[in-house]
Amino acid sequence: MALAYFIRFSTYGTWLHGITRGMGSVDDEHNAYGSSFIPPDSAREARARVAMEQPPFTMNAAQRDIVRDAIVDLAREKDWRLWAAHVRTAHVHTVITAAREPGRVMSDLKARVSRDLTRAGFDSAERRRWTRHGSTRHLFTEAEVVEKMDYTLNKQGAPMATHDGRQDDEVRSRKEEPRTNGKEPRTQ
């Protein structure tokens, strides 16, 4: 059983098959664990761009904040443990523990953030915002969770819209402390 999932998804039209930057992309022939990514192919990337039905979707600062807040709210509502989240201009990273399949968690996240963006007046519900899938990695050890939290929060360039789940732990701890109004708790 995984301790958490490392979930990454990108915005529509910003990470096309054949992409010539980064590590590449994944298609049906390159999606098994440990398999290589699609090699860079500028002609394939150009064909994918021509096939797009809408312009690429990128997020400004206000949109990134809405997406982060929607992820935090959904995790709290579902009683999922959100370890870390980082919303960038063209992609989202989360480290999350949830009692359901990671692909379903990712779908729930995308649906919630799209709903909240639409409600905030950023395009209509017909706007394509996300790639069809994304990356869902199972994290089996505490070391893997800590490493992916660090990667999510600190290794993405300048921080944009982030959430550090350790802050939630501090808030929970303060709420659980007995309220004594400055006096020692009474014992019987």
C-alpha positions in Angstrom: 0.0 0.0 0.0 1.4 3.4 -1.0 1.9 6.0 1.8 1.1 8.8 -0.7 0.9 9.6 -4.4 3.0 12.1 -6.4 0.6 13.5 -8.9 1.6 15.9 -11.7 -0.6 17.2 -14.5 0.0 19.9 -17.0 -2.2 22.6 -18.7 -3.8 22.0 -22.0 -1.5 22.6 -25.0 1.7 23.3 -23.0 3.3 19.8 -23.0 2.6 18.2 -26.4 3.8 14.7 -27.6 7.2 15.1 -29.2 8.0 18.1 -27.0 11.7 19.1 -27.4 12.2 20.4 -23.9 12.2 18.7 -20.5 12.2 14.9 -20.3 9.6 14.4 -23.0 6.1 13.1 -22.9 4.2 9.8 -22.5 1.8 8.1 -24.9 0.2 4.7 -25.1 3.5 3.1 -26.2 5.6 4.9 -23.5 3.5 4.7 -20.4 4.7 1.6 -18.5 6.6 2.2 -15.3 10.3 2.6 -16.1 9.8 2.9 -19.8 11.5 5.8 -21.7 9.7 8.9 -22.6 8.8 9.8 -26.2 12.0 11.1 -27.8 12.0 14.7 -28.9 10.3 15.1 -32.3 9.6 18.6 -33.5 7.5 17.4 -36.4 5.2 15.4 -34.0 5.0 18.4 -31.7 4.0 20.6 -34.6 1.3 18.1 -35.6 0.0 18.0 -32.1 -0.1 21.8 -32.0 -2.1 22.0 -35.3 -4.6 19.4 -33.9 -5.4 21.5 -30.8 -9.0 22.7 -30.6 -8.3 25.6 -28.3 -5.3 27.8 -27.5 -2.9 26.6 -24.8 -4.0 27.3 -21.2 -1.5 29.0 -18.9 -2.3 30.3 -15.4 -1.7 33.8 -14.1 -1.0 34.5 -10.4 -4.8 34.9 -9.5 -5.6 31.6 -11.3 -2.7 29.8 -9.6 -4.0 30.9 -6.2 -7.5 29.7 -7.0 -6.2 26.3 -8.1 -4.1 25.9 -4.9 -7.0 26.8 -2.7 -9.3 24.5 -4.5 -6.8 21.6 -4.0 -6.5 22.4 -0.3 -10.2 22.6 0.2 -10.9 19.4 -1.7 -8.3 17.5 0.3 -9.9 18.8 3.5 -13.4 17.9 2.4 -12.4 14.4 1.4 -10.2 13.9 4.5 -7.1 13.4 2.3 -3.7 14.2 3.6 -2.2 16.9 1.4 1.5 16.9 2.0 2.5 19.5 -0.6 1.2 21.3 -3.6 2.8 23.7 -6.1 0.8 25.3 -8.8 2.9 26.7 -11.7 2.1 28.6 -14.8 1.7 25.4 -16.9 1.5 22.5 -14.4 0.5 21.3 -10.9 2.4 19.0 -8.5 0.8 17.4 -5.5 1.9 14.9 -2.9 -1.2 13.5 -1.4 -2.5 10.5 0.6 -6.0 9.4 -0.3 -8.0 6.1 0.0 -8.6 5.8 -3.7 -6.7 5.2 -6.9 -4.3 8.0 -7.9 -5.9 8.5 -11.3 -9.2 9.1 -9.7 -7.6 11.5 -7.3 -6.1 13.4 -10.2 -9.5 13.5 -12.0 -11.2 14.8 -8.8 -8.5 17.5 -8.5 -8.8 18.6 -12.1 -12.6 18.8 -11.9 -12.6 20.8 -8.7 -10.0 23.4 -9.8 -11.8 23.8 -13.2 -15.1 24.4 -11.4 -13.5 27.0 -9.1 -11.8 28.7 -12.0 -15.1 28.9 -13.9 -16.9 30.2 -10.8 -14.2 32.9 -10.5 -15.0 34.1 -14.0 -11.9 32.6 -15.8 -13.4 31.2 -19.0 -16.4 29.0 -19.3 -16.8 25.3 -18.3 -16.1 24.4 -22.0 -12.5 25.7 -21.7 -10.0 22.9 -21.9 -7.6 23.5 -19.0 -5.7 20.2 -18.5 -4.0 17.5 -20.4 -5.9 14.2 -20.7 -4.0 12.5 -18.0 -0.8 13.2 -16.1 1.7 11.4 -13.9 0.7 9.4 -10.9 3.5 7.8 -8.9 3.1 5.6 -5.8 5.3 6.6 -2.9 6.0 3.6 -0.6 8.4 5.0 1.9 8.6 8.1 4.2 11.9 9.0 2.4 10.1 9.1 -1.0 7.3 11.3 0.5 9.9 13.7 2.0 11.9 13.8 -1.3 8.8 14.5 -3.4 7.6 17.2 -0.9 11.0 18.8 -1.2 10.9 18.6 -5.0 7.4 20.0 -5.1 8.0 22.9 -2.8 11.7 23.8 -3.4 12.9 22.4 -6.8 10.5 24.0 -9.2 12.1 27.4 -9.5 10.8 30.5 -7.7 7.8 29.5 -5.6 4.4 30.4 -7.1 1.2 29.1 -5.4 2.3 26.6 -2.8 0.9 24.7 0.1 3.1 23.0 2.7 1.1 20.4 4.5 3.4 20.6 7.6 1.6 23.9 8.3 -1.6 21.9 8.7 0.1 19.7 11.3 1.1 22.8 13.3 -2.5 24.2 13.2 -3.9 20.8 14.2 -1.4 20.6 17.1 -2.4 24.0 18.4 -6.1 23.1 18.2 -5.6 19.9 20.2 -3.8 21.6 23.0 -6.0 22.1 26.1 -7.4 25.6 26.5 -6.5 26.8 30.0 -6.7 30.6 29.9 -3.2 30.7 31.3 -3.9 28.3 34.1 -2.8 24.8 34.6 -5.4 22.2 33.6 -7.3 20.8 36.5 -6.7 17.2 37.5 -8.9 15.1 39.6 
